[in-house]
Each structure stands twice: as C-alpha cells, then as structure tokens.
Amino acid sequence: MKTAKLLFRVTGILWIIWGAVHILAGVMTMKGILSQDITSSVAGIADAIDRTSLELNYPKAAGAIIGQRGFNLFWIGLVTLICAFYIFRGNKIAIYLASLVGGLADLGYFIFMDLGGFVHFVPGTFMTIVSFSAICFGLFGLRQIHGERENENLQQIL
C-alpha cells in the first residue's frame, strides 16, 4: 500500500505542475486575444517559430479560434489541477479523469505541434513527457492496489 501511495503522490505532483502550466498558458493566450494582440498568442503557442514571420493581419475569426484554444488550455489545466488533489487520496476516478483530459490534450499537442516542429522542448515537449509520466505512475499505482487486493482475497480464501 505504501508503494501505491507514493505513486499517487508523484502522480498528483506531476498533474499539479502540468495543470498550473496549462492554466497559465490559457490565461496568456486569452490575454493576447482580448488585447487584440493575436500575434503574441500565436507566438506563445508556436514558440519555435520566428515571431516576425507570425506578425500578420489576422482575421477576427482566427483570433476567436485561438482564443477558444486558450480557454480550452485553461479549463483542461484546471480540471487536472483539481484532480491532482483527489489523486493524492488515491481516488480512482480522478486518476482516470486527469489521464483522459490531460492525456488527450497532450496527444493532440504532440501530433500537431511537436511533430510539426513548431515548439521548443521546454515547456512544450517537456509537459507532454510530464503528462505521460503522470498517466504511467497513476496506472501503476492503481495496478499496485489491485494486485494487493487480489493477494488479500487469496489469503482470506486460503
């Protein structure tokens, strides 16, 4: 049980870091859109691209789409951050919810941004590694508990 508890603590810490970074990214992205500085929002997302090549006269619809992305970053980060505190207690649903929300968000990021070569390793790719690690640690913790319960059931039967 101690191993599972440690795995859940590590998982929770990783989701706290990941969630906080994504809340901040969401706020910064929306701030750029709301202040009519779409270039800053795009440059903040695609940080490996030369900013001068991103200085365009963006249509308002493009700003709205990028603003929606910022909002999604915000709520995805918030959900995983809230889940992290329940993960500390070993809440199975929180582990699955954070893994689903954070994992799928980072899968899309990895496919379109990382593989596209539009982002630097830090913070982008590193955060993808953090979420993958959090998913693995959480699932290992659940497996540890499941294995211990099976052993207890076998001992009761014998």
Buried (B, 14 or more C-beta within 10 A) or exposed (E): EEEBBEBBBBBBBBBBBBBBBBBBBBBBBBBBBEEEBBBBBBBBBBBEBEEEEBEEEBEEEBBEEBBEBBBBBBEBBBBBBBBBEBBBEBBBEBBBBBBBBBBEBBEEBBEEBBEEEBBEEEBBBEBBBBBBBBBBBBBBBBEBBEEEEEEEEEEEEE
